[in-house]
Amino acid sequence: MDITVDWSNLPVVLWPLIGEKLKLRIEFLRFRSVCNPWRSYLPPFHPSTTPPPQFPLPSSSDGPTSFLSQNTVYLLRPPATSSPPSSGGWLVKVEECDRMLLRNPITSRRIRSGCFNLLEFDMVELGKSYFLRYIRGSGSACGLKKVVVMPSEIGECAILVISDKGNLGFARSGDQKLRWFSHEGSVIDDVGFYKGQSYVVDSLGCVFRITMSSHEMVKISSKVVGLGGRKHLVESWGELYVVDRYFDEEQSKQEGNGLELDLRIFGRRRGRYRRFRSGELKVVDFKVYKLEWGDGELSRWVEVNSLDDQVFFLANDCSFAVSAQELAGYKGNCIYFTDENDVNLALREVTRPESFVFDLENRSIQKLESSQIFWPPPIEFGCTSSSLD
């Protein structure tokens, strides 16, 4: 027997306690947008007076010079009771700073949408991405390709970073300088988490588990068979994947010389972004591998020819997977990506990247002139309630 609960009749004393648990502006807005009584129970959102965690940068050794900021990627879905029923939802990236900003989830380009009715949607969090901003000045800090926040189990707030040179660093909030991991000269391509553990993948496709107790990188897999120019870690449906991105020069050399492509290609990668932006490099192919875990030995990679219903999204600051059934009118077995490669996080605010989609079924790449899967959708929704700003 279904029981209907009138939440508006909860004791008034409980509402301030609920408000204390709402740490983000968007949580406050969603709560206060439900009805007038709920709006009156909580005052307007005021950012915490506690300063955000502060960290050193690769180029500094005199203490914290930056603070941590975050983006959250959401899947926006019309409620099941909406009329007409929707076939799916849309993706958006929300940055919380002094106010809330909407961004494209792949390119991070700012979306200028005038109004955002929170009551029109169910919101599902898909992932978070992080970056560092200068304490003095404005904009994202230079010298970093990726920033991730370590699991809370290690204690105070801590981060792993990949520098522009492909080095992996670690710092706790308030540290005087970054501590660097030793990885025998290989370039670190990506860092992420899987089942509560921290992992990185290097330019050869070897995956390492980060052991914080000994501050070591423990190799857990053999090399990926493919020899693409950029590796991405993606977790989906409880499995760990590496997506190998091929550029035109790697593809032509591999096709012409078999496995003659050697480590020299990776030695040139630190200057790749400049050549890529000038038009010398472009993405021509992807290969996907799933990690088969070994028992007491190195795990191995198995190439995946189809993602079935899954859709992978590869951004510079985060990667995530979504079921195609959750998206409005788009099929699975595809990879969405930006044309930027190894871009400094600080440049994402001044460059004009484009979005593309790779279809694993026919191995085609198409530019997204406009996309129904990114907010705002082609059909405008009303804005009778709270906006993000």
N, C-alpha and C positions, 0 to 999 in steps of 0.2 A: 504494500500500500504506500503510495507516494505521500510524503509529508511536505507541506509548503511552509517555509519559514519566513516570517516577516522580519527581515534584518533591521528595518527602520525602528523596531521596538526594542532593540537591545538597550540595556542601561546606558545612560548618557556618559557615565564615568568610564566606560570602555573605549569610547571613541578617541580620546587623547592617547590612550595606550596603543591603539591601532596606529594612530598617526606617528608615534615614535618609531614604528617599524618601517615606515615608508621613507626610504633614504633618498630616492631619486625623484626629480621633479615630475617625471612622467607618471610615477606611481601616485603622487599627490593629485595631479590633474585628473587621472582616471577616477580616483576615488571621489573627488569633489564634483565631477561631471555627472554622477549618477542621478542626483536629485537635489532639490533645494535644501531639504533637511541635512543631507550628508555634506553639502557645501558649507553649511553653517557650523557643522561640528568641528571642522578643522580650519585654521587660519590659512591664508595664502602661503604658498611654499617660500621658505627662506633657506638659502643654502647654509650648510653647516658652517659654524664659525671655526671648526677644526681645520687647519690648513691641510691641503692634500699632501700625500707622501712626496718627499723630495729625494732626488737621486743625482749622482755625478754623471758626466758625459764622457765619451771616449777620449776627448781631447783635453780633459781637465783632471787635475789631481789635487785640487785645493778645496774639495768639499762639494756638496750638492749645488748644482747650478740650474736644475730643471725640476719640474713637478709633473706628476702623473695625471694624464687625462684619458678618458675612455670614450669609445663608441659602442653602441649596442645595435646589433642587427635584429630586426623584428620581421616576422611574418604577420601581415595584417589580413584578417579574414572577416568578411561580413558575418554577423551572427547567423546561426542555423535557422533562426526564425525570420530572416530577411526575405523580402519579396520584391522581385523574383529571386529564387535561390541562386546563389553564385556558384560557378564551377571551380572557383579557386580564389587565391589571395594574391597579395603583392608584397614585395620586399622593400624595406627601407632601413637606412642606417641613421641612428639618432646620436648626435654628439651633445653631451651636456657640458657646458662651460658656464659663463655668466648667464647665458640663456640657452635654449634648445635650438639646435640646427638640424635640418634634414639633409641627408647626403645620399648619393647613389651608392648602393652597397658594394659595387665593384670598383668604380673609379674614384669614389669619395668626393666627387664633384658636388658642390652644394646645390640643393634643390630649393628653388624659391617658390614655395607653395603658400598662398595667403592664409589658408585656414585648414584646420585639421580636427574633425569632429571625432573625439575619442569614443563616443557612444556608438559610432557606426561600425566598430570593429571589435573582434576578439584579437588580442595581441599575444603572439607566441615568440618568446626569445629564442633565437637560433645561435647566437654567439656574441662574444665581445672582442673588440680589438683595442689596442692601447697605443699611445704615443706620448712623448715627452715634450713639454713646452718650456721655454726659457722662463726662469723666475723674473729676470729683468729683460724686458723687451716683449716682443710678440712673435707668434708663429711657432711652428714645430721646431724642435732642436735638430740640428744638422748632424750628420755622421752615422745615422742609424737606418737600417733597412727594416727591422722588425723589433717590436717590444711585446713581451708577454708577461703576465703576472703569475708568479708561482702559487701553487696551492697553499691555502692558509695553514696547512698542517706544520709548515716549517716555522711558524711563529709570526714575527712582524712582517709587514709588507715587503716583498722582495720581487725582483724582476730578472728575467733573462733577456738579453739583447743580442741582435746580430748587427755588427758594424758594417759600414760600407765596404770594408775589405774582406768581409766574410768571416770575421772572428766572432766567437761566442763569449759574451761577458755576463757577469752576475753581480748584483749589488742589492743590499738591503737598504731600506729607507734610512737616510742620514749618513750613509757611508761616505768616506772621503774620496774614494776612487773605485772604478770598476775592477773586478778580478777576472782575469781571462783564463779560459780553459785551453789546455794544450791539445791540439788535434792534428799534429804531424803535417802541418802545412796545407791540408785540404781546405777547400772553401765550404763554409756552412751555408746551405741554401734555405733551410726552413727550420722552425722550432715549433713544437706544439705539445699537446697533452693527450694521453690515451690511458683510460682507466686509472686516472689519478697520478700517473707517472709522466715525467718530462722526457721528451724525445727530440732529437735533431736528425736531420738528413743532410749529408754532404753532397758535393757536386758529382761524386761517383755513385751515389745511390746507396751508400752504407748508412744504416740507422744506428744511432747510439742512444743509450739510456743515460740520463743525467743522474749521477749519484751524489747528492748534496753532502752526505756525511764525510766522504773522502774527496769531494770536489773533483770528480773524475767523469770522463765520458767512457761508458762501457759499450763496446761494439756488440750488437745483438743480431746483425744480419749481414749476409754477403752483399756484394754489389748488385745493383739493378742491371739486368742484361742490356737494357737500352743505354744509349750514349747521348741523350739529349742535353740541352744547355742549361736547364733549370728544373729543379725538383721541388715539389710541393707535397706536404703532408696533409692528408684529409682523413678524418674519422667519419665513418658512416655505418649505421646499423651494427655497431659493435665491432667493426673491422677497421684495420689500419691500412691505408692506401698511400702509395706514392704516385703522383702524376708527373710524368716526364715531359717537359715542354721542349719541342724541337724548333730551332731557328734555321733559316735558309742555308747558312753556311755549314752547319752541322749535318743537315740532311743531305746536301750535295756531296760532302766528303764521305759520309757513311755509305751512300749508294755507290760512289765511284771507287772506294778503296776498301770496302768491307769493314773489317774491324781495325783498319789502319788509323782511325781516329784515336789519338792518344792523349796523354795528360797535357800536351801543349795547348790544347783547346781551352782547358780550364785555367791555364796560366794567363790567358788573355782576357778572362772574363771581367776583371776589375775595370777595364775600360769599355765594357760592352754597352753600357747605358748611353754613352756619348755617341757611339756609332749607330745604336738602334734608333735614337731620336733623329739622327741625320738621314735615316732611310736606308742604311746599309743592311740592317737586320730586320727580319719580320718572322712572325710565328707561322710555321707551315704544317705542324703536326703535333699530336699528343699520343702518348702511350700510358696506360694505366696498369699498375701492379698492386696486387694484394699480398700482404705479408702472411705467410704460413709459418706459424710459430714452431720452433724446434724444441725438442725435449733434451736439454743439456748440451745443445750444440747451436750453431748459428742458424737463425731462421732464414728462410729463402723466399724469394719473390716469384709470384706466379702472375703472368700477364693476364689481364682481364680484357676480353674482347667486347663485353657489353656491360653497361651499368643498369640495365633493365629500367626500372622506374626511377632510378636515382638521377639527380641533377647535381653536378659539382660546380661550385663557385670559387674561383681563384682570384683573390684580391691581394694587393701588396701587403696589407696589414693583417689579413686573416683569410682562412679558407673554411668552407662549410658545405654541407650536403643537405638537400631537401628532396622529398618525394615530389615527383611531377604532379601527382594528384592534388597537392596543396597549392599549386600555382594555376593562374588563370589562363587556360587554353594552351599550355606548352607541354610538349612530350618529354619523356625521360631520355636517358642514354646520351646526355649532352653535357658539355663543359662550357661554362661562361667565364670569360677572362677579360682582362684589360691589356692593351697593347704596350703598357709600360713594363719594363723589365729591370729588376734590381734597382728600382728608383729609391732615392733617398726620401724618407717619409716627409721631410721638410718641403720637398718639391711637389708633393701631391696637391698643395694648395695653390700652386702657380702654373702647373702644367695643364694641358687639355687632353687627357687620355680619352680613348674611345673604348666601347664595349664590343666584344665579339662572342660568337657562339660556335663551338666545334661539335659536330655531330659524329659520334663514334660509329654509327651505322654506315654512313657513306663517306666518312672522313673528310667532310667539307667544312670550310670556315666561312662564316658570313658576318658582315658588320651589322650591328644593331643600330639602325637609324632611330628607331623608337621601340620601346618594349612594353608589352602589357604586364610583365612580371615585376616591374619596378614602379614604385610610387612616384608621381600620382598616376592613377589608372586613367584610361581613355574616357571613362564616364565619370563626370564629376559628382561627388557626394555633397550633401548639404553641409553647412557649417553653422549650425544653430547652437553649438556648444563651445567648449573651450578650445582655443587654438594653442599651438605649441609655444608661441611667443607670448 
